[in-house]
Amino acid sequence: MTQTYDLWDFACEHETPTMTHYIPTEKKSDWSVVIFPGGGYQHRAVHEGKGYAEFLNAHGVQAFVVEYRVAPSYFPVPLADARRAVRMVRYFAKEWGVCADKIAVMGSSAGGHLAALVSNYTQPLENEVHDAIDEEAYRPNAQILCYPVISLLPDFGHIGSGKNLLGERYEELGGALSVQNLVTPQTPPAFVWHTFTDNGVPVTNSLEYVKALKAAGVSAELHVFPMGGHGLGLADQDPETAHVAQWSGLLLNWLKTL
């Protein structure tokens, strides 16, 4: 069963961000997962949103897929939507049967950058407090990053995502919003996976992020699979990357350890 909500009760420029609640037939976990699909901050990939939510539901985990705003809605708009989504889940926790202190965020590719950003970026946003929902904490209790964009700068970062997120402010903010530079001991624990041969978003992104987590004393589980391209999602459609599909089971086991 699903239920879709508008994130805001006022008119938004370009498009209206929403959050769809995927409710499992039988709840088997206290964890809930707020999902940000990937798409280079230009669109949102269905298989990295609905696909993940249906998988989690099948294993008794509540999920929320966020249709956050993308270019030409530039930073801080996507982050404002992400924070609002986490806050909304906390605000309605009792009504929706959610544990307010067991909310994870999940994202793939650029959605992984957004999940890491909401886990690490703590500066206030302009006009951020709108109503009682915005009085809730926005930082999640855990983060799940699937082949994430971490850096927005050249060398190993994803420049396209950076420019779609920041527009004319790319040169000004590209380094500051490369999330390996934002990690602190308060960053929530992370589950991260990537493929070694990802040519869309190099594996160095995940390696540098986990390196920063380690330096800050933040718990992390990292899986790097030897083969596979970018954007695999559940990785259950191609026999050649069937070995990557084990990541979803590893994730479920990780959640049980928290």
Beta strands, then each sheet from edge to edge (+ up, - down):
strand 1: 2-6
strand 2: 18-22
strand 3: 32-36
strand 4: 62-67
strand 5: 103-108
strand 6: 142-146
strand 7: 190-195
strand 8: 220-225
sheet 1: 1+ 2- 4+ 3+ 5+ 6+ 7+ 8+
end
